[in-house]
């Protein structure tokens, strides 16, 4: 069983920055693919960014150049650095883990990001 705890959400003005963190436990973190998803009110959940065990990344088109996903295996942590935030980035952001060896899909509780003036 993998447990995920997110932090770093909040209220920020347009153009501002936030960094989300997700600490994982219960798996071999270095062998776990990680991702951030978001869901805005009335919309479907969408994949924002993902990072493989080898460090390869991919991003939602609308966040490319603004968001950066990274991982620190020694701290069992994945980050999402969000710059140049826009009101349309407002959503609940959730961390996702997929252990490569044991399989399964695990979710954090989510953290609210609100971009508003």
C-alpha positions in Angstrom: 0.0 0.0 0.0 1.3 3.4 -1.0 0.5 6.5 0.9 0.8 10.0 -0.7 0.7 13.3 1.1 0.6 16.5 -0.9 1.4 20.0 0.2 2.0 23.4 -1.2 -1.3 24.5 -2.6 -3.0 27.8 -1.9 -4.2 31.1 -3.4 -1.9 33.0 -5.8 -2.3 35.9 -8.1 -2.1 35.5 -11.9 1.5 35.4 -12.9 2.6 34.0 -9.6 4.3 30.7 -8.7 3.7 27.7 -6.4 5.5 24.5 -5.8 3.6 21.4 -4.9 5.2 18.5 -3.1 4.1 14.9 -2.7 5.8 12.6 -0.2 5.3 8.9 -0.8 5.7 6.0 1.6 5.0 2.3 1.3 6.9 1.6 -2.0 10.3 1.6 -3.4 10.1 5.2 -4.6 12.9 5.0 -7.1 10.8 2.3 -8.8 7.6 4.2 -8.8 6.3 6.3 -11.7 4.8 9.6 -10.4 2.4 12.1 -11.9 0.3 15.1 -11.1 -3.3 15.4 -12.1 -5.8 18.2 -11.7 -9.6 18.5 -11.7 -11.4 21.8 -12.0 -15.1 22.2 -11.0 -17.3 20.7 -13.7 -14.4 19.3 -15.7 -12.8 15.9 -16.1 -9.6 15.1 -14.3 -6.6 15.6 -16.6 -2.9 14.6 -16.5 -0.8 17.7 -15.9 2.7 16.2 -15.7 4.4 12.8 -15.3 7.9 11.5 -14.6 9.1 8.0 -15.1 11.5 6.1 -12.8 14.3 7.1 -15.2 13.4 10.8 -15.1 11.7 11.2 -18.4 8.9 13.7 -18.3 5.8 14.7 -20.2 3.4 17.6 -19.8 -0.1 18.7 -20.7 0.3 21.1 -23.7 -1.2 24.0 -21.8 1.4 23.9 -19.1 4.5 23.3 -21.2 7.1 25.9 -20.5 5.4 27.0 -17.3 5.3 23.8 -15.1 8.2 21.5 -14.2 7.9 18.1 -12.6 10.9 16.6 -10.8 11.7 13.9 -8.3 14.1 13.5 -5.4 14.4 9.8 -4.7 16.4 10.3 -1.5 13.4 12.1 0.0 10.7 10.0 -1.6 9.3 13.2 -3.0 7.9 14.5 -6.3 7.5 18.2 -7.0 5.5 20.3 -9.4 6.9 23.8 -9.9 4.3 26.0 -11.3 5.2 29.4 -12.8 3.3 32.0 -14.7 0.1 30.7 -13.2 -3.2 31.5 -14.9 -6.8 31.5 -13.6 -7.5 28.5 -15.7 -4.9 26.6 -13.7 -7.3 26.7 -10.8 -8.1 23.1 -9.7 -7.5 20.4 -7.1 -4.1 18.9 -7.9 -3.6 15.3 -6.9 -0.4 13.2 -6.8 -0.5 9.8 -8.4 1.8 6.8 -8.0 2.3 3.7 -10.0 4.8 1.2 -8.6 6.5 -0.4 -11.6 7.3 -3.7 -9.8 4.1 -4.3 -7.8 1.6 -2.4 -9.9 -1.5 -0.6 -8.7 -2.6 3.0 -8.8 -2.5 5.2 -5.8 -3.8 8.8 -5.2 -3.1 11.5 -2.7 -5.9 13.5 -1.1 -5.4 16.5 -3.3 -4.5 20.1 -2.7 -6.4 23.1 -3.9 -4.7 25.6 -6.2 -6.6 28.9 -6.8 -5.3 31.5 -9.2 -7.1 34.8 -8.7 -6.6 38.5 -8.3 
